[in-house]
Amino acid sequence: MSIIKKIVLSLCIWSFAFVEIWAQCPMCKAAAESNLKEGGTAAMGLNQGIIYLFLTPFCIAGTLIVLWFWFNRKKADELETEEIPMEHLSESS
């Protein structure tokens, strides 16, 4: 398994390991608690929404990085497999 695959797999496992993180600032937490005490349900999905908004840019950046490495790997493989003309080999010896 390549190093890139290991890193991506580690990040995916790490990000899903902390699903129960409470990602609220003190003001949001106070507003959510007061909403729940008054019988409201607006605060039920607040943590998941905050985590979703937090992880979205990292997922986009990670996807772009993986695509960049993937396309550059293809170009490097193409350069390595190009044939060297025989006249260049005979000149160097």
Residue frames relative to the residue before (quaternion, step in Angstrom):
aa qw qx qy qz dx dy dz
M 1.0000 0.0000 0.0000 0.0000 0.00 0.00 0.00
S 0.4312 -0.7193 0.4814 0.2548 3.54 -0.82 0.99
I 0.6687 -0.5191 0.3660 0.3867 3.53 -1.28 0.41
I 0.6320 0.5341 -0.3402 0.4467 3.60 1.03 -0.75
K 0.6529 0.5058 -0.3148 0.4678 3.57 0.95 -0.84
K 0.6387 0.5237 -0.3268 0.4594 3.58 1.01 -0.76
I 0.6591 0.5058 -0.3092 0.4628 3.57 0.96 -0.87
V 0.6675 0.4939 -0.3051 0.4663 3.59 0.88 -0.93
L 0.6548 0.5062 -0.3121 0.4664 3.59 0.94 -0.84
S 0.6478 0.5169 -0.3159 0.4619 3.58 0.97 -0.82
L 0.6644 0.4983 -0.3059 0.4655 3.59 0.96 -0.85
C 0.6411 0.5167 -0.3301 0.4615 3.59 0.99 -0.77
I 0.6685 0.4855 -0.3026 0.4753 3.57 0.88 -0.90
W 0.6565 0.5212 -0.3081 0.4499 3.57 0.94 -0.88
S 0.6884 0.4872 -0.2971 0.4477 3.58 0.90 -0.89
F 0.7071 0.4369 -0.2745 0.4834 3.60 1.03 -0.65
A 0.5555 0.6206 -0.3906 0.3921 3.59 1.21 -0.26
F 0.7607 0.3574 -0.1810 0.5107 3.58 1.13 -0.58
V 0.1346 0.8283 -0.5303 0.1212 3.58 0.92 0.89
E 0.7122 0.4671 -0.2588 0.4556 3.58 1.04 -0.69
I 0.3405 0.7406 -0.5088 0.2768 3.60 1.18 0.40
W 0.2865 -0.7290 0.5933 0.1859 3.56 -1.01 0.81
A 0.0749 -0.8541 0.5138 -0.0289 3.54 -0.21 1.33
Q 0.4051 0.7250 -0.4714 0.2968 3.57 0.83 0.89
C 0.4212 -0.6436 0.5690 0.2911 3.50 -1.16 0.66
P 0.6800 -0.5075 0.3214 0.4204 3.64 -1.13 0.38
M 0.6585 0.5014 -0.3278 0.4555 3.62 0.95 -0.74
C 0.6535 0.4987 -0.3169 0.4732 3.58 0.96 -0.83
K 0.6428 0.5297 -0.3217 0.4503 3.56 1.00 -0.84
A 0.6568 0.5013 -0.3134 0.4680 3.59 0.94 -0.85
A 0.6587 0.4977 -0.3112 0.4707 3.61 0.94 -0.82
A 0.6617 0.5046 -0.3057 0.4627 3.58 0.98 -0.83
E 0.6593 0.5049 -0.3117 0.4617 3.60 0.95 -0.85
S 0.6641 0.4837 -0.3180 0.4732 3.59 0.94 -0.79
N 0.6163 0.5354 -0.3435 0.4642 3.60 1.07 -0.64
L 0.6723 0.4866 -0.2995 0.4706 3.58 0.95 -0.85
K 0.6441 0.5268 -0.3258 0.4488 3.61 1.01 -0.79
E 0.6964 0.4539 -0.2667 0.4877 3.57 1.11 -0.68
G 0.6206 -0.5855 0.3302 0.4037 3.59 1.27 0.13
G 0.4836 0.6739 -0.4314 0.3547 3.58 1.25 0.13
T 0.3084 -0.7532 0.5517 0.1821 3.55 -1.24 0.40
A 0.3784 0.7596 -0.4640 0.2542 3.61 1.23 0.19
A 0.6969 0.4935 -0.2760 0.4413 3.60 1.09 -0.61
M 0.4467 0.7281 -0.4437 0.2709 3.59 1.21 -0.19
G 0.8040 0.2649 -0.1385 0.5141 3.62 0.85 -0.86
L 0.3294 0.7875 -0.4752 0.2135 3.55 1.24 0.24
N 0.6683 0.5072 -0.3116 0.4461 3.61 0.86 -0.87
Q 0.6618 0.4944 -0.3132 0.4685 3.57 0.92 -0.87
G 0.6382 0.5287 -0.3242 0.4561 3.59 1.03 -0.72
I 0.6501 0.5082 -0.3107 0.4718 3.56 0.99 -0.84
I 0.6620 0.4902 -0.3048 0.4781 3.59 0.92 -0.87
Y 0.6247 0.5377 -0.3323 0.4585 3.59 1.00 -0.80
L 0.6899 0.4707 -0.2792 0.4739 3.58 0.87 -0.92
F 0.6397 0.5311 -0.3160 0.4570 3.57 1.12 -0.67
L 0.7408 0.4356 -0.2346 0.4543 3.60 0.90 -0.90
T 0.5246 0.6739 -0.4109 0.3191 3.62 1.11 -0.52
P 0.6904 0.4577 -0.3225 0.4581 3.69 0.73 -0.81
F 0.6389 0.5241 -0.3309 0.4557 3.58 1.05 -0.70
C 0.6337 0.5162 -0.3271 0.4744 3.60 1.05 -0.72
I 0.6459 0.5063 -0.3194 0.4738 3.59 0.97 -0.82
A 0.6709 0.4909 -0.2971 0.4697 3.60 0.88 -0.93
G 0.6473 0.5213 -0.3145 0.4585 3.58 0.97 -0.81
T 0.6417 0.5155 -0.3175 0.4707 3.57 1.00 -0.82
L 0.6614 0.5022 -0.3082 0.4640 3.59 0.92 -0.86
I 0.6488 0.5118 -0.3193 0.4638 3.59 0.98 -0.79
V 0.6532 0.5053 -0.3124 0.4696 3.59 0.93 -0.87
L 0.6574 0.4997 -0.3125 0.4695 3.60 0.93 -0.84
W 0.6364 0.5265 -0.3294 0.4575 3.58 0.97 -0.81
F 0.6654 0.4841 -0.3026 0.4810 3.61 0.90 -0.89
W 0.6482 0.5354 -0.3226 0.4349 3.57 0.96 -0.87
F 0.6900 0.4631 -0.2817 0.4796 3.60 0.88 -0.91
N 0.6587 0.4952 -0.3176 0.4691 3.61 0.99 -0.70
R 0.6031 0.5436 -0.3549 0.4635 3.58 1.10 -0.61
K 0.6339 0.5268 -0.3278 0.4618 3.58 1.00 -0.81
K 0.6604 0.5036 -0.3070 0.4647 3.57 0.94 -0.89
A 0.6491 0.5094 -0.3170 0.4677 3.59 0.98 -0.81
D 0.6416 0.5159 -0.3208 0.4684 3.60 1.01 -0.77
E 0.6433 0.5171 -0.3191 0.4657 3.58 1.03 -0.79
L 0.6572 0.5051 -0.3127 0.4639 3.59 0.98 -0.78
E 0.6594 0.5101 -0.3084 0.4581 3.59 1.01 -0.75
T 0.7290 0.4414 -0.2442 0.4628 3.59 1.01 -0.75
E 0.4506 0.6656 -0.4756 0.3574 3.61 1.22 0.00
E 0.4272 -0.7019 0.5111 0.2523 3.54 -1.02 0.85
I 0.3488 -0.7051 0.5793 0.2135 3.53 -1.09 0.80
P 0.4729 -0.6774 0.4723 0.3074 3.62 -0.76 0.95
M 0.5733 -0.6370 0.4055 0.3180 3.56 -1.03 0.82
E 0.6135 0.5647 -0.3666 0.4128 3.61 1.04 -0.63
H 0.6264 0.5259 -0.3439 0.4612 3.61 1.11 -0.58
L 0.6434 0.5170 -0.3278 0.4598 3.57 1.07 -0.66
S 0.6851 0.4837 -0.3019 0.4534 3.60 0.92 -0.81
E 0.6278 0.5489 -0.3431 0.4323 3.60 1.09 -0.59
S 0.6921 0.4992 -0.2881 0.4345 3.57 1.00 -0.77
S 0.7088 0.4641 -0.2855 0.4481 3.61 1.13 -0.38
